[in-house]
Amino acid sequence: MPWTPLDFGKKHRGKTLPQVLFTDPDWFFWACENGVFDDHRAFLEEARLIHARSTSILIPQHEGELRVVEYVVHQPTGKFLRFDLVESNRPQEATSSTFRSEVINMSFPRAIAPYDKRGCRSLVKRLKYHLFGNESARMAKDRCEAFFDDLANFRESGE
């Protein structure tokens, strides 16, 4: 899909939405919640598509094991701490608040705390580690767009 570079704002001007998701997912979900793309019709369809995909990322599975995502919330602050991919039959951590899902949802940090840049950065690092093998993986424009273009990365959502 040809992704349109943003032509508004200062921070993300010139980036495509796939790039924004790998650099500042908190801003993207804030923008969706606050109707920012409604005022920029050229991006509305792309924002809806990438929102659906970024909240339904399939978990890489290894031979013979069924893995789920386990989100960990920092108890004192109630903010996102990290996520791990664990075997589905492994007991959940008893010492912290954990939530499990069958898909990776990039909006999870924002869903539990309305402004969590640190949590979103942590999520992106773990996502890059689990999907690309290195939490410091360079996410160039082509790599970001290729990830969000590949339907095999997402649970079917009736798009």
TIGUFI-813906 format. One record per atom (N, C-alpha, C): residue in three letters; atom name; x, y, z. Coordinates in pm, 1 decimal. Example, Ala and Ser with C-alpha at 12.3 -4.5 7.8 and 13.67 -1.06 7.14 Angstrom:
BEGIN
['ALA','N',[1319.0,-569.0,780.0]]
['ALA','CA',[1230.0,-450.0,780.0]]
['ALA','C',[1320.0,-330.0,780.0]]
['SER','N',[1285.0,-225.0,708.0]]
['SER','CA',[1367.0,-106.0,714.0]]
['SER','C',[1290.0,3.0,787.0]]
//
This chain:
BEGIN
['MET','N',[85.1,-117.9,0.0]]
['MET','CA',[0.0,0.0,0.0]]
['MET','C',[89.4,123.8,0.0]]
['PRO','N',[57.3,220.4,-79.4]]
['PRO','CA',[135.8,345.0,-74.1]]
['PRO','C',[89.7,430.5,44.0]]
['TRP','N',[174.7,443.3,147.4]]
['TRP','CA',[142.8,520.0,267.0]]
['TRP','C',[174.4,666.2,242.5]]
['THR','N',[87.2,753.8,286.5]]
['THR','CA',[100.4,897.2,262.7]]
['THR','C',[180.4,963.2,374.2]]
['PRO','N',[286.4,1036.9,341.8]]
['PRO','CA',[358.9,1109.8,446.2]]
['PRO','C',[269.9,1218.8,507.2]]
['LEU','N',[278.3,1232.7,638.6]]
['LEU','CA',[198.8,1335.1,707.3]]
['LEU','C',[242.0,1473.8,660.1]]
['ASP','N',[144.7,1558.9,636.4]]
['ASP','CA',[174.2,1694.1,588.0]]
['ASP','C',[126.6,1800.0,688.4]]
['PHE','N',[113.5,1759.5,814.8]]
['PHE','CA',[72.5,1852.7,919.4]]
['PHE','C',[151.5,1821.4,1046.2]]
['GLY','N',[148.9,1915.9,1138.3]]
['GLY','CA',[221.9,1900.4,1263.1]]
['GLY','C',[370.5,1922.6,1243.3]]
['LYS','N',[443.4,1925.1,1351.7]]
['LYS','CA',[587.6,1946.1,1343.8]]
['LYS','C',[663.8,1817.6,1368.9]]
['LYS','N',[624.6,1746.0,1472.2]]
['LYS','CA',[701.4,1630.1,1517.4]]
['LYS','C',[704.9,1516.0,1416.0]]
['HIS','N',[594.0,1489.7,1349.7]]
['HIS','CA',[585.7,1373.7,1261.0]]
['HIS','C',[568.7,1410.3,1113.1]]
['ARG','N',[577.7,1536.0,1081.0]]
['ARG','CA',[564.5,1579.4,941.5]]
['ARG','C',[665.8,1503.1,854.8]]
['GLY','N',[617.2,1448.8,744.1]]
['GLY','CA',[703.6,1375.7,651.6]]
['GLY','C',[711.3,1226.8,679.7]]
['LYS','N',[666.1,1182.4,797.2]]
['LYS','CA',[664.6,1039.9,829.9]]
['LYS','C',[532.8,979.7,785.1]]
['THR','N',[535.1,851.4,755.8]]
['THR','CA',[411.5,779.5,728.5]]
['THR','C',[359.5,721.7,860.1]]
['LEU','N',[233.0,682.6,863.8]]
['LEU','CA',[176.3,628.8,986.7]]
['LEU','C',[248.6,502.2,1034.9]]
['PRO','N',[292.9,411.8,946.9]]
['PRO','CA',[371.4,298.6,997.6]]
['PRO','C',[498.2,343.7,1070.8]]
['GLN','N',[563.0,447.4,1023.5]]
['GLN','CA',[681.2,499.4,1092.6]]
['GLN','C',[642.6,555.2,1229.2]]
['VAL','N',[531.8,626.7,1235.0]]
['VAL','CA',[487.7,685.9,1360.9]]
['VAL','C',[460.0,575.9,1463.4]]
['LEU','N',[399.0,465.3,1420.3]]
['LEU','CA',[368.7,357.6,1515.2]]
['LEU','C',[494.8,300.2,1578.4]]
['PHE','N',[605.0,297.4,1505.0]]
['PHE','CA',[728.6,242.7,1561.9]]
['PHE','C',[813.5,348.3,1632.8]]
['THR','N',[772.7,475.6,1627.9]]
['THR','CA',[848.4,579.6,1698.4]]
['THR','C',[768.1,645.2,1809.5]]
['ASP','N',[637.2,660.2,1790.0]]
['ASP','CA',[556.5,731.7,1888.8]]
['ASP','C',[411.7,680.7,1888.2]]
['PRO','N',[391.2,554.1,1929.5]]
['PRO','CA',[254.3,501.7,1926.7]]
['PRO','C',[159.3,578.8,2017.6]]
['ASP','N',[210.8,635.7,2126.8]]
['ASP','CA',[125.8,712.7,2216.2]]
['ASP','C',[60.5,829.5,2140.9]]
['TRP','N',[138.3,898.5,2058.1]]
['TRP','CA',[83.1,1010.4,1980.8]]
['TRP','C',[-22.0,959.4,1882.2]]
['PHE','N',[7.6,849.2,1814.2]]
['PHE','CA',[-87.0,796.8,1715.3]]
['PHE','C',[-221.5,766.0,1780.6]]
['PHE','N',[-220.4,693.5,1893.1]]
['PHE','CA',[-346.8,657.4,1957.2]]
['PHE','C',[-416.6,779.6,2016.2]]
['TRP','N',[-338.2,876.3,2065.9]]
['TRP','CA',[-396.3,1002.5,2111.2]]
['TRP','C',[-466.1,1071.8,1993.9]]
['ALA','N',[-399.3,1076.4,1879.7]]
['ALA','CA',[-454.3,1141.9,1761.0]]
['ALA','C',[-584.4,1073.3,1717.0]]
['CYS','N',[-587.0,940.6,1723.2]]
['CYS','CA',[-709.5,868.1,1687.0]]
['CYS','C',[-822.2,900.8,1784.1]]
['GLU','N',[-791.5,899.7,1913.7]]
['GLU','CA',[-892.9,927.5,2015.9]]
['GLU','C',[-947.7,1069.2,2006.4]]
['ASN','N',[-865.9,1162.6,1959.7]]
['ASN','CA',[-904.6,1303.1,1958.2]]
['ASN','C',[-944.8,1354.0,1820.4]]
['GLY','N',[-968.5,1264.1,1725.9]]
['GLY','CA',[-1020.5,1302.7,1595.5]]
['GLY','C',[-925.3,1382.0,1507.6]]
['VAL','N',[-796.1,1373.2,1533.6]]
['VAL','CA',[-698.4,1448.2,1453.8]]
['VAL','C',[-707.3,1409.9,1306.8]]
['PHE','N',[-726.5,1282.7,1279.1]]
['PHE','CA',[-730.8,1239.6,1139.9]]
['PHE','C',[-864.0,1274.4,1073.5]]
['ASP','N',[-967.1,1301.2,1153.2]]
['ASP','CA',[-1095.8,1344.4,1097.8]]
['ASP','C',[-1080.2,1477.3,1024.5]]
['ASP','N',[-988.4,1559.2,1070.7]]
['ASP','CA',[-963.4,1689.3,1007.9]]
['ASP','C',[-868.6,1679.0,888.8]]
['HIS','N',[-813.8,1563.0,867.8]]
['HIS','CA',[-719.7,1538.8,757.5]]
['HIS','C',[-767.4,1414.2,682.7]]
['ARG','N',[-871.0,1430.7,608.2]]
['ARG','CA',[-939.2,1319.4,540.9]]
['ARG','C',[-845.2,1229.7,460.6]]
['ALA','N',[-736.8,1284.7,409.4]]
['ALA','CA',[-643.9,1204.3,330.1]]
['ALA','C',[-584.3,1091.9,414.1]]
['PHE','N',[-580.3,1110.5,546.4]]
['PHE','CA',[-517.8,1011.9,634.0]]
['PHE','C',[-617.5,925.6,709.8]]
['LEU','N',[-744.0,959.6,703.6]]
['LEU','CA',[-844.2,891.4,785.2]]
['LEU','C',[-849.9,741.3,756.2]]
['GLU','N',[-854.7,702.9,631.1]]
['GLU','CA',[-861.7,560.9,595.0]]
['GLU','C',[-734.0,487.9,638.6]]
['GLU','N',[-618.1,550.5,615.8]]
['GLU','CA',[-492.6,489.3,656.6]]
['GLU','C',[-487.0,474.9,808.3]]
['ALA','N',[-535.0,574.6,881.5]]
['ALA','CA',[-533.8,569.1,1028.2]]
['ALA','C',[-623.9,456.8,1078.2]]
['ARG','N',[-739.4,441.3,1019.6]]
['ARG','CA',[-829.9,333.2,1060.6]]
['ARG','C',[-767.4,196.5,1033.4]]
['LEU','N',[-705.4,183.0,917.9]]
['LEU','CA',[-642.2,56.8,881.1]]
['LEU','C',[-526.9,23.1,975.5]]
['ILE','N',[-439.9,118.6,997.2]]
['ILE','CA',[-323.6,91.7,1081.6]]
['ILE','C',[-363.7,76.2,1227.8]]
['HIS','N',[-469.0,141.7,1270.5]]
['HIS','CA',[-519.8,121.2,1407.0]]
['HIS','C',[-563.7,-23.7,1423.5]]
['ALA','N',[-641.4,-74.0,1328.4]]
['ALA','CA',[-688.2,-212.9,1335.5]]
['ALA','C',[-570.3,-310.2,1336.9]]
['ARG','N',[-472.3,-285.1,1254.1]]
['ARG','CA',[-358.4,-376.5,1247.3]]
['ARG','C',[-270.1,-366.0,1371.1]]
['SER','N',[-246.2,-246.2,1419.3]]
['SER','CA',[-155.7,-228.6,1533.3]]
['SER','C',[-214.6,-281.9,1663.8]]
['THR','N',[-342.9,-309.6,1665.3]]
['THR','CA',[-405.8,-364.2,1785.7]]
['THR','C',[-436.1,-513.5,1771.7]]
['SER','N',[-385.8,-575.0,1664.6]]
['SER','CA',[-411.7,-718.4,1643.3]]
['SER','C',[-291.1,-788.2,1580.5]]
['ILE','N',[-172.5,-762.1,1634.5]]
['ILE','CA',[-48.9,-821.3,1581.2]]
['ILE','C',[-38.2,-965.0,1630.0]]
['LEU','N',[-17.6,-1055.3,1535.6]]
['LEU','CA',[-5.0,-1196.4,1570.4]]
['LEU','C',[125.8,-1222.9,1643.4]]
['ILE','N',[119.8,-1316.2,1736.9]]
['ILE','CA',[235.6,-1352.7,1817.7]]
['ILE','C',[317.9,-1456.5,1741.8]]
['PRO','N',[447.8,-1431.2,1725.1]]
['PRO','CA',[532.3,-1533.5,1662.2]]
['PRO','C',[531.7,-1660.4,1748.3]]
['GLN','N',[502.9,-1771.3,1687.0]]
['GLN','CA',[496.7,-1899.2,1758.1]]
['GLN','C',[620.9,-1981.8,1727.0]]
['HIS','N',[661.9,-2059.8,1823.6]]
['HIS','CA',[772.3,-2152.9,1804.4]]
['HIS','C',[715.7,-2292.7,1794.3]]
['GLU','N',[793.6,-2383.3,1737.0]]
['GLU','CA',[749.0,-2520.9,1717.2]]
['GLU','C',[697.9,-2582.6,1847.0]]
['GLY','N',[578.2,-2635.6,1841.2]]
['GLY','CA',[524.3,-2712.5,1950.5]]
['GLY','C',[478.3,-2635.5,2073.7]]
['GLU','N',[480.9,-2505.3,2072.0]]
['GLU','CA',[432.1,-2430.9,2188.2]]
['GLU','C',[334.9,-2323.2,2142.6]]
['LEU','N',[235.9,-2300.4,2224.4]]
['LEU','CA',[138.9,-2193.9,2197.9]]
['LEU','C',[172.8,-2079.4,2291.7]]
['ARG','N',[209.5,-1965.9,2234.8]]
['ARG','CA',[247.9,-1850.7,2316.5]]
['ARG','C',[139.6,-1743.9,2314.2]]
['VAL','N',[134.5,-1669.2,2423.2]]
['VAL','CA',[45.4,-1554.5,2437.4]]
['VAL','C',[130.7,-1436.7,2481.6]]
['VAL','N',[75.2,-1318.1,2469.0]]
['VAL','CA',[144.9,-1200.6,2520.0]]
['VAL','C',[101.2,-1179.9,2664.5]]
['GLU','N',[198.7,-1149.8,2748.8]]
['GLU','CA',[169.8,-1119.5,2888.5]]
['GLU','C',[218.3,-978.5,2916.6]]
['TYR','N',[122.8,-888.4,2938.5]]
['TYR','CA',[153.6,-749.5,2969.8]]
['TYR','C',[173.0,-737.6,3121.1]]
['VAL','N',[274.0,-663.3,3162.5]]
['VAL','CA',[300.8,-643.4,3305.1]]
['VAL','C',[282.4,-495.6,3336.6]]
['VAL','N',[203.0,-468.2,3439.4]]
['VAL','CA',[174.4,-331.9,3481.7]]
['VAL','C',[247.8,-306.4,3613.3]]
['HIS','N',[318.1,-194.7,3620.0]]
['HIS','CA',[390.8,-154.9,3740.0]]
['HIS','C',[290.0,-116.1,3846.8]]
['GLN','N',[289.7,-189.3,3958.1]]
['GLN','CA',[188.4,-168.7,4062.2]]
['GLN','C',[186.6,-29.2,4123.5]]
['PRO','N',[298.0,27.3,4164.0]]
['PRO','CA',[287.8,159.2,4228.6]]
['PRO','C',[230.7,268.5,4138.3]]
['THR','N',[264.5,264.5,4008.7]]
['THR','CA',[219.5,371.9,3919.3]]
['THR','C',[96.3,335.7,3838.5]]
['GLY','N',[69.7,207.0,3821.6]]
['GLY','CA',[-41.9,163.4,3738.2]]
['GLY','C',[-14.3,181.8,3590.2]]
['LYS','N',[114.1,197.6,3554.6]]
['LYS','CA',[151.1,216.2,3414.1]]
['LYS','C',[215.2,90.2,3358.4]]
['PHE','N',[216.3,82.4,3226.7]]
['PHE','CA',[273.7,-31.2,3155.2]]
['PHE','C',[422.5,-42.8,3187.3]]
['LEU','N',[466.9,-163.8,3214.8]]
['LEU','CA',[607.9,-188.7,3243.1]]
['LEU','C',[675.7,-259.6,3126.4]]
['ARG','N',[616.5,-371.6,3083.4]]
['ARG','CA',[676.7,-448.7,2973.9]]
['ARG','C',[576.9,-553.1,2926.0]]
['PHE','N',[613.4,-621.3,2819.0]]
['PHE','CA',[540.0,-741.2,2781.4]]
['PHE','C',[639.7,-849.5,2744.6]]
['ASP','N',[595.7,-970.9,2761.4]]
['ASP','CA',[674.4,-1087.6,2722.9]]
['ASP','C',[583.5,-1182.4,2647.6]]
['LEU','N',[643.4,-1269.3,2570.3]]
['LEU','CA',[569.1,-1376.8,2506.2]]
['LEU','C',[597.3,-1502.1,2587.6]]
['VAL','N',[492.1,-1563.8,2637.7]]
['VAL','CA',[505.6,-1678.4,2727.9]]
['VAL','C',[419.9,-1793.8,2678.0]]
['GLU','N',[456.5,-1914.7,2720.1]]
['GLU','CA',[372.6,-2030.1,2686.8]]
['GLU','C',[237.2,-2011.6,2753.8]]
['SER','N',[132.7,-2042.6,2681.0]]
['SER','CA',[-2.5,-2015.9,2731.0]]
['SER','C',[-34.5,-2090.8,2859.4]]
['ASN','N',[29.6,-2204.4,2882.4]]
['ASN','CA',[-0.4,-2282.1,3002.8]]
['ASN','C',[87.5,-2243.5,3122.3]]
['ARG','N',[177.5,-2147.6,3106.1]]
['ARG','CA',[261.5,-2102.5,3217.1]]
['ARG','C',[176.7,-2017.5,3311.8]]
['PRO','N',[188.7,-2040.6,3442.7]]
['PRO','CA',[112.6,-1957.6,3537.7]]
['PRO','C',[153.3,-1810.4,3527.9]]
['GLN','N',[57.3,-1722.7,3550.4]]
['GLN','CA',[85.7,-1580.1,3548.5]]
['GLN','C',[165.0,-1540.8,3671.5]]
['GLU','N',[244.1,-1431.9,3656.8]]
['GLU','CA',[321.4,-1380.3,3768.9]]
['GLU','C',[227.3,-1343.7,3882.9]]
['ALA','N',[263.2,-1383.7,4003.2]]
['ALA','CA',[178.4,-1353.9,4119.4]]
['ALA','C',[216.9,-1222.6,4186.1]]
['THR','N',[336.7,-1171.4,4155.0]]
['THR','CA',[385.7,-1052.7,4225.7]]
['THR','C',[350.1,-921.3,4159.1]]
['SER','N',[287.1,-925.4,4045.3]]
['SER','CA',[251.6,-801.3,3976.6]]
['SER','C',[120.3,-819.4,3901.8]]
['SER','N',[68.0,-710.0,3850.8]]
['SER','CA',[-53.2,-717.3,3769.9]]
['SER','C',[-15.2,-756.2,3628.1]]
['THR','N',[-70.7,-864.9,3582.3]]
['THR','CA',[-43.9,-909.5,3445.8]]
['THR','C',[-175.4,-932.5,3374.0]]
['PHE','N',[-170.2,-913.0,3244.1]]
['PHE','CA',[-285.4,-935.0,3158.1]]
['PHE','C',[-237.0,-1013.1,3037.4]]
['ARG','N',[-315.9,-1105.3,2991.2]]
['ARG','CA',[-276.1,-1187.5,2877.3]]
['ARG','C',[-370.9,-1165.5,2760.1]]
['SER','N',[-313.8,-1189.9,2642.0]]
['SER','CA',[-390.7,-1175.2,2518.7]]
['SER','C',[-332.9,-1267.1,2412.5]]
['GLU','N',[-414.3,-1297.7,2313.5]]
['GLU','CA',[-369.6,-1380.9,2202.4]]
['GLU','C',[-307.5,-1298.6,2090.8]]
['VAL','N',[-312.4,-1165.8,2102.7]]
['VAL','CA',[-250.5,-1076.2,2004.1]]
['VAL','C',[-176.9,-965.2,2077.8]]
['ILE','N',[-79.8,-906.1,2010.2]]
['ILE','CA',[-9.3,-790.9,2064.2]]
['ILE','C',[-87.7,-666.9,2025.7]]
['ASN','N',[-114.2,-584.3,2124.5]]
['ASN','CA',[-192.7,-462.9,2105.1]]
['ASN','C',[-103.3,-343.0,2138.4]]
['MET','N',[-63.9,-268.1,2036.9]]
['MET','CA',[25.3,-154.2,2059.1]]
['MET','C',[-40.6,-41.2,2136.9]]
['SER','N',[-171.8,-45.3,2153.6]]
['SER','CA',[-239.8,59.8,2229.4]]
['SER','C',[-250.3,26.0,2378.1]]
['PHE','N',[-200.6,-90.1,2419.9]]
['PHE','CA',[-216.8,-132.9,2559.0]]
['PHE','C',[-164.9,-30.2,2659.4]]
['PRO','N',[-43.1,23.7,2643.8]]
['PRO','CA',[2.7,122.0,2743.9]]
['PRO','C',[-92.2,240.7,2758.7]]
['ARG','N',[-142.7,289.7,2648.2]]
['ARG','CA',[-232.8,405.1,2652.4]]
['ARG','C',[-369.6,366.8,2708.9]]
['ALA','N',[-409.4,242.8,2690.7]]
['ALA','CA',[-539.1,197.9,2741.9]]
['ALA','C',[-541.4,194.6,2894.6]]
['ILE','N',[-425.4,175.4,2957.6]]
['ILE','CA',[-424.4,169.6,3103.7]]
['ILE','C',[-378.7,300.4,3167.8]]
['ALA','N',[-311.0,386.7,3091.5]]
['ALA','CA',[-269.3,518.4,3141.6]]
['ALA','C',[-274.2,615.1,3024.3]]
['PRO','N',[-347.7,724.9,3034.6]]
['PRO','CA',[-371.3,811.9,2919.4]]
['PRO','C',[-247.6,878.8,2859.8]]
['TYR','N',[-140.0,888.4,2934.7]]
['TYR','CA',[-18.6,947.6,2879.6]]
['TYR','C',[98.0,866.2,2934.2]]
['ASP','N',[158.3,785.8,2848.2]]
['ASP','CA',[264.3,696.7,2895.8]]
['ASP','C',[370.2,679.1,2787.1]]
['LYS','N',[447.4,784.9,2765.8]]
['LYS','CA',[554.6,779.1,2664.6]]
['LYS','C',[655.5,669.6,2698.2]]
['ARG','N',[693.4,659.2,2826.4]]
['ARG','CA',[791.6,557.8,2867.1]]
['ARG','C',[737.6,417.2,2839.9]]
['GLY','N',[611.9,393.4,2874.5]]
['GLY','CA',[551.0,263.4,2849.9]]
['GLY','C',[545.3,229.8,2702.3]]
['CYS','N',[513.6,328.7,2620.2]]
['CYS','CA',[508.5,306.0,2475.5]]
['CYS','C',[647.1,275.8,2419.8]]
['ARG','N',[748.6,346.1,2469.8]]
['ARG','CA',[886.5,316.0,2426.0]]
['ARG','C',[925.0,174.1,2465.0]]
['SER','N',[887.3,133.1,2584.7]]
['SER','CA',[915.1,-2.6,2630.4]]
['SER','C',[845.2,-104.6,2540.4]]
['LEU','N',[719.6,-78.0,2507.3]]
['LEU','CA',[645.2,-168.9,2420.0]]
['LEU','C',[712.4,-180.9,2284.5]]
['VAL','N',[754.3,-69.7,2225.5]]
['VAL','CA',[817.8,-73.7,2093.0]]
['VAL','C',[948.8,-151.6,2099.0]]
['LYS','N',[1026.6,-132.5,2203.9]]
['LYS','CA',[1152.0,-208.2,2218.0]]
['LYS','C',[1124.8,-357.9,2222.8]]
['ARG','N',[1028.4,-399.1,2304.8]]
['ARG','CA',[995.8,-541.9,2315.6]]
['ARG','C',[936.9,-595.0,2184.8]]
['LEU','N',[857.4,-514.0,2118.6]]
['LEU','CA',[799.8,-553.9,1990.4]]
['LEU','C',[910.5,-578.3,1887.9]]
['LYS','N',[1005.9,-486.3,1880.7]]
['LYS','CA',[1118.0,-503.6,1787.6]]
['LYS','C',[1200.1,-627.5,1823.8]]
['TYR','N',[1217.2,-653.0,1952.1]]
['TYR','CA',[1291.6,-771.7,1995.2]]
['TYR','C',[1220.2,-898.9,1948.5]]
['HIS','N',[1090.8,-908.2,1974.6]]
['HIS','CA',[1016.9,-1030.5,1941.9]]
['HIS','C',[991.4,-1047.0,1792.5]]
['LEU','N',[975.7,-938.3,1719.8]]
['LEU','CA',[945.1,-949.3,1576.9]]
['LEU','C',[1068.9,-946.1,1487.7]]
['PHE','N',[1171.8,-872.0,1529.9]]
['PHE','CA',[1289.1,-851.6,1444.3]]
['PHE','C',[1418.7,-900.7,1507.4]]
['GLY','N',[1410.4,-957.2,1629.4]]
['GLY','CA',[1526.5,-1017.7,1692.4]]
['GLY','C',[1619.5,-924.3,1767.1]]
['ASN','N',[1586.6,-794.8,1773.6]]
['ASN','CA',[1675.1,-699.4,1839.2]]
['ASN','C',[1592.3,-578.1,1879.8]]
['GLU','N',[1594.6,-544.7,2009.3]]
['GLU','CA',[1514.4,-430.7,2053.9]]
['GLU','C',[1566.8,-298.2,2001.2]]
['SER','N',[1688.8,-298.8,1947.8]]
['SER','CA',[1745.8,-178.4,1887.2]]
['SER','C',[1738.8,-182.1,1735.2]]
['ALA','N',[1659.1,-274.2,1681.0]]
['ALA','CA',[1648.3,-287.7,1535.0]]
['ALA','C',[1613.8,-153.1,1472.5]]
['ARG','N',[1685.0,-119.8,1367.5]]
['ARG','CA',[1660.0,6.6,1296.7]]
['ARG','C',[1530.6,-7.1,1217.1]]
['MET','N',[1438.1,84.4,1242.1]]
['MET','CA',[1308.3,78.0,1176.3]]
['MET','C',[1299.6,188.0,1070.4]]
['ALA','N',[1362.8,160.9,958.4]]
['ALA','CA',[1358.1,253.4,845.8]]
['ALA','C',[1216.4,255.3,788.3]]
['LYS','N',[1187.8,356.7,711.7]]
['LYS','CA',[1055.9,374.5,650.7]]
['LYS','C',[1009.4,246.8,579.3]]
['ASP','N',[1094.7,190.2,495.3]]
['ASP','CA',[1056.8,70.4,419.6]]
['ASP','C',[1023.8,-47.4,510.6]]
['ARG','N',[1100.6,-63.6,618.3]]
['ARG','CA',[1077.7,-175.5,709.7]]
['ARG','C',[946.1,-157.3,784.7]]
['CYS','N',[918.1,-36.8,831.2]]
['CYS','CA',[792.2,-9.2,900.9]]
['CYS','C',[673.5,-34.7,809.4]]
['GLU','N',[680.8,16.4,689.0]]
['GLU','CA',[570.9,1.4,594.3]]
['GLU','C',[553.4,-144.6,553.0]]
['ALA','N',[663.4,-217.0,530.7]]
['ALA','CA',[654.5,-358.0,492.2]]
['ALA','C',[587.0,-439.3,602.6]]
['PHE','N',[618.9,-408.5,727.7]]
['PHE','CA',[555.3,-480.3,838.6]]
['PHE','C',[404.3,-460.1,835.1]]
['PHE','N',[359.1,-335.4,822.9]]
['PHE','CA',[215.8,-308.4,825.9]]
['PHE','C',[144.9,-344.9,695.3]]
['ASP','N',[220.0,-368.5,588.9]]
['ASP','CA',[161.0,-414.7,462.8]]
['ASP','C',[139.3,-565.6,460.4]]
['ASP','N',[213.2,-640.4,540.2]]
['ASP','CA',[209.1,-786.9,537.1]]
['ASP','C',[92.8,-837.9,622.1]]
['LEU','N',[-12.7,-881.7,556.8]]
['LEU','CA',[-132.5,-927.1,628.3]]
['LEU','C',[-105.9,-1049.1,716.3]]
['ALA','N',[1.5,-1122.8,690.6]]
['ALA','CA',[35.1,-1239.1,772.0]]
['ALA','C',[76.1,-1198.6,913.7]]
['ASN','N',[99.6,-1070.2,938.1]]
['ASN','CA',[137.9,-1022.5,1070.3]]
['ASN','C',[18.8,-993.5,1162.1]]
['PHE','N',[-103.9,-1005.1,1109.2]]
['PHE','CA',[-219.8,-958.5,1183.6]]
['PHE','C',[-331.7,-1061.1,1186.6]]
['ARG','N',[-407.7,-1058.0,1295.3]]
['ARG','CA',[-527.6,-1139.7,1302.9]]
['ARG','C',[-627.0,-1082.1,1203.2]]
['GLU','N',[-698.2,-1169.0,1137.6]]
['GLU','CA',[-800.4,-1120.1,1043.7]]
['GLU','C',[-899.6,-1034.1,1118.1]]
['SER','N',[-929.8,-918.4,1059.7]]
['SER','CA',[-1023.5,-828.3,1126.6]]
['SER','C',[-1135.2,-784.4,1034.4]]
['GLY','N',[-1150.7,-851.5,924.0]]
['GLY','CA',[-1259.0,-816.9,832.7]]
['GLY','C',[-1238.4,-685.4,762.4]]
['GLU','N',[-1111.0,-649.1,737.7]]
['GLU','CA',[-1081.0,-521.7,670.2]]
['GLU','C',[-1135.8,-518.6,529.8]]
//
